[in-house]
Every structure is written in C-alpha cells, then in structure tokens.
C-alpha cells in the first residue's frame, strides 16, 4: 500500500495535468457528451497500454536510442493538434458541431501515438518504479505497473470528458458555446506552439541560424 501511495503521488499529477490528450477529452465532452466520447477514450488508452507494454518489457530502450524519432512524432503531433483546434474554431451550429467535432477511435489512436508527453511519462514511470515494483511484487511488478497506469489513465480521462460535459451544460447560449469551443481551441494551439518551440529539431535549427 505504501508503494502504491508513492506511485500515485508521482503519477497522478502527470496524468491529470492539462496536456494535449486531456484538453481534447474536455473539448470532446463539451461537444458530444461522455457516452459519445468513449471511442476517443478507447483509442487513446489502447495506445497508452501499448506504450506501457513496449517500454515496460525493455523495448523502450530502442525508441530512446533514436531521439529523432521522438522529435518527429512530437512535430507531427503538434501539427495534428493545430488541425483539431481549427475544427473546433469552425463550429457555428449544432448541425456542424455534430459533423465536425466528434472525434472517434482512430483520432484517439493518432493523438496518442503522436503524443510525445505520453511516451516520456511512461519512460519516467518505469525508470522510477520498475525496480521497486519487482522488489514488492517479484516478476509480476511490470504487469502491475501497466495495470495501475491503465486504470489511472482511464479514470482520469473520464473525469476530463465529464468536466467538458458539465461546462457545456452551464448555458445553451450560442455565444457561450462558441466561446467554449474557442477556449479549447486556444488551449490546443498553445500546447502545439509550446511543443513546436521545445522540439529538438526546431531548437537545433534556431541554434544553427543564430
């Protein structure tokens, strides 16, 4: 139990923080509600579980050996988030809303595959907790970490979708609805710009230019 509390103390802030996926969850909850956001959650968390398996069983070293792969994923992910943000900004009516802003399973897969924060978070968890988990649980330690992270992710992702859903119910005013969409879009754009600026490829290019 003490090991779980320590693990939760480290991982909860990382999972709950307003990263790209969580902002998309809130926007999806506001647009289509909790039930219709389940395919998006399934897509994102399927990739999260796959990342945990890859890194937890040692294949993460291969990914870590090629930082340019992570940089490329981060750049592609940033561009895709800009695309999603533009979709939310273009919402003007209920009909258009249902057609353009319902993100599904494939969108979830794409968002999480290209989410560099997700990769780094899983790397961090296993670098900190692989040895303690094996001391506590033996050979089952890695499996338990994967299960814990999956349960924490799914729970928190439903919380973010629910937050978006609750905010959307505050008012039926079209201006409020449009403002909410612009808020989510601006958050996504801000995250995208930050990821692009922090991308090693961009930093190296700026250093060479200077």
N, C-alpha and C positions, 0 to 999 in steps of 0.2 A: 504493500500500500504506500509506503514512504517513497519507493522508487516511482510509482505511478504519479504521485503528487509532484515530485520533482520534474518528471517528464511533462506533465500537464502544465506546470508553471512556465516551462520553456516554450512548449509548442502552441499553447492556447493563444498567446498574443500574436504569434506568427500566422496562425490560421485565421484568426479573427480580424487581423489588420486589413484595411481597405485597399487591397491590391486589385489587379485587373479583373480577376475572376469574381471577386466579391462585389465589385461595382456592377459588373454585368448581371450578377444574380439579383441585386436590388432593382436594377432597371427592368429586368425581366418580370420580377414580381409585380412591379408597378404597372407594367404593360399588359400582362396576360394572367396574373394571379399565380398562386402557388401550384395548383394542380397542373396547369399547362407549362410550368417551368420544370417539371420533373424530368423530361427528356434531356434538357440542358444540364441539370444536375448529374444525371446518369452519365452523360458524355464526359463531363469534366472529371468526375470522380473515378470513372473507369481508367482514364489516363493516369490519374494520381496513384491509383493502386498499381498500375503497370510500372510507373516510375519507381515506386517503393520496392517492387519485386526486383527490377533491374539493378537498382543501386544497393539494395539490401543484400543481395547474393553476389556482390562483387563486381558486376559488370559496369558499375558506375565509374570504376577506375578508367575504363576505356573512354567513356564520354569526357571525363575530367582531363584526359591526356590530350584532347583536341579542343582547346578553348575556342577556336574559330567556329566550331560547330555551334557552341552555345551562343556566341556573338551573332551568328547568322539567324538562329532561332529567335533571339531577342529582337533583332531588327524586323524580321517577318511578323512577329507577334505585335510589335508596335504599329506597323502599317495596318494590320488587320483590325486592331483596336480603333484606329482612326476611321476605318471603314464602318465599324459598328457604331461609333459616335455619330457619324454623318447620318446613318439610318435613323437614329433617334431624333436628330435635329430636324429631319424632314417630315416628322409626324405632324399632321394638321387635323386629322379627322379620325373618328372611331373606325371607319372602314379601312383607311390607310394604315391605322395602327395595327389592326389585326393582320394585315397583309405584309407589313414590312418589318415589324419589330419582334415577331415571335421567333426566338432562337431555339433550335432543336438539338438533337443528339449530335449531329455532325458538327454543328457550330461549337458545341462543348468540347468535342474531341480536338478540334482545330485550336481553340483558345488555349486549352491546357497543354497541348504539345508544344505550342509556341510561347508558353509562359515560362520565362527564364526564372522568375521568382519561385515557381513551383519546384523546379529542378534543384535550385540552391537550398530551399527549405528541407527537401528530402535528404540532400547531401549532409546538411547540418545535423539533422536528427540522427542519422546513422553514424556520423563521426563522433557525436557526443554519447550516444546511448547503446551502440552495438555491444561493447564490452560489458557495461553494467547489466544489460539485459541478459547476456549469456551467463553472467555470474548469478543472476537472480533466477533465471528460468532454464538454464542449460541450452541444449540445442534448439529449443523452441523460442529462444529470445528474439530472433529476427522475425519469425512469424507473428509473435505477439506485438512487436512494434508496428508491423504492417497493418495488423488488425486494429490496433489502437488509433493509428493515424487515419485509417479509412473511416472509422466510426466518428472521430472528431471532425473530420472534413465534412462528412455528410450532414452531421448535426448542425454545424456552423453554417453550412451553405443553405440549409432550410431556414435558419434564422435570418440570413441576409435576404432571401427571397420574401420571407414573411414581413420583414421591415419595409421592403419596397411595396408590398401589397397593402400594408397598413397606411403608408404615406399616400398611396393613390386613392384611398377611401376617405381621406380627410375632406376633400371637396370634389364636386363634379364640375366645377368651373373650368371651361376650356383653357382659360389663361393659366390657371394653376397647373392643369395637366401638361400644358405646353412648357411651362416654366420648369416642371419636374423633369421632363424629358431633356430640356436644355441643361439642367443641373447635372444629370447623369452623363450626358454627352461631354460636358466640360470637364468632369472628373476623369473620364476616359481619355480625353485629349491631353489633360495634364499628366496623367500616368504615361501616356505614349511619348510625350515630349521628354519626360524625365528618363524613360528607358532609352530613347534615342541618344540623348546627351551623354548618358552613362555607358553607352555601348563602347566596348574597347576599340572597335573598328573606327568609330567616329572620333574617339579621343586620339587614336594614333594619327588619323588624318589631320586633325587640328594641330597636333604637335609638329607634324611634318610641314604643314602650311606656315606655321609661325616661325 
